[in-house]
Amino acid sequence: MLVRVDFNVPLDNSLNVTDDTRIRRAIPTIKTILKAGGSVVLMSHLGRPKDGYSDKLSLKNIIPCLENLLGLPVLFASNCVGDDALDITQTLKPGQVALLENLRFHDEEKEGDEFFAGQLAENGDLYVNDAFGTAHRSHASTAIIARFFPEDSAFGELMAAEITALSRVMTDPASPLLAIIGGAKVSSKLAILENLVEKVDRLIIGGGMAYTFVLAMGGRVGASLIEQEMVDRARAILEKATSCGTSIHLPVDSICADNFSADASTEICSTDSIRDGWMGLDIGPESCAEFAEVVKSSKTILWNGPMGVFEFEAFAKGTFVVANALKDATEGGAYTLVGGGDSVAAINAANLSDDVSYVSTGGGAMLEYLEGKVLPGIAALS
Ligand code: AMP
């Protein structure tokens, strides 16, 4: 079976894998296939190669980690297409695992080239897509390749779990449904809020996102993170919330700092009257208490984006309070889904990733799903 996985893992300067989460999450699908008597050909991208091959971005670097997690030797093809690949993949025996070299050493991968997808397809009799992290890309190995397996393709276990988790929140959730959106990418997350505002019962907007909204309501936000050109869109979201009965929770108070640093001077102030030159870097104590209450009384909760600059201890409290409230809500029977880049780092930093219902592996893919977009990697197999 030819399996598209997401082995796009971080490597240190000695080319050791520093976070093996993505590899670990692909292991169940590989083991299921092996147990059923199949052999597995794995393909993935790693990083963003510019001009073809580079030693640093070779997938051979991850083999020790993969072999260790699988407990099996892994054969390696130094090219993902052509004879180097076929010599290995066409002689693979049941129970064996092979890994193909980085797909993005060929520009055709990102271009979604059909001929290249056909060459990749020669490496297996069946196609499995287990790479949720790249499901929002219409690349040769994630979407186009499905044309070569009209009857013989499937989602892998990770992909299936991701889709199940997201649809549990977006289709027919237990109410009240709460979305918590924080972080700093205001413009890209406004698209999510525009889609979610009509679907959820409650919306918490925290982190750097909040200040553009406070500004839209006429507040003074000092030097806090804002995107001026997004103010009108933020105002429209607030108006839509009122018209469709969605309750919006913005932080009433903030931990403000006199500069963006771990050891800045701080003071607690109302979020709508921050002094000139000062910036809100975390939600304040009143907001913590309010947000925790809202979380604990919700039945389905989606969380994307930290409540503050949690990388600095002085501004991590709001994020950890919300993470702990999610834990309590989960224990009380709520369904809790955390996902998208830094939210995963935040829940890991709070040591609570095992205490929520599901932690998504997809950053961009999850965000696009929440925007209401159709993901090509999912559509190709649906
Ligand atoms: P995102 O990728 O959009 O989820 O943003 C995550 C980043 O937002 C983290 O690195 C946080 O440090 C940052 N962040 C959270 N709250 C704030 C804030 N109030 N001001 C500036 N950056 C923030």
Boltz pocket constraint, residues with backbone or C-beta under 6 A from the ligand:
constraints:
  - pocket:
      binder: B
      contacts: [[A, 182], [A, 183], [A, 184], [A, 185], [A, 186], [A, 206], [A, 207], [A, 208], [A, 209], [A, 225], [A, 280], [A, 281], [A, 282], [A, 304], [A, 305], [A, 306], [A, 307], [A, 308], [A, 309], [A, 310], [A, 311], [A, 340], [A, 341], [A, 342], [A, 343]]
      max_distance: 6.0
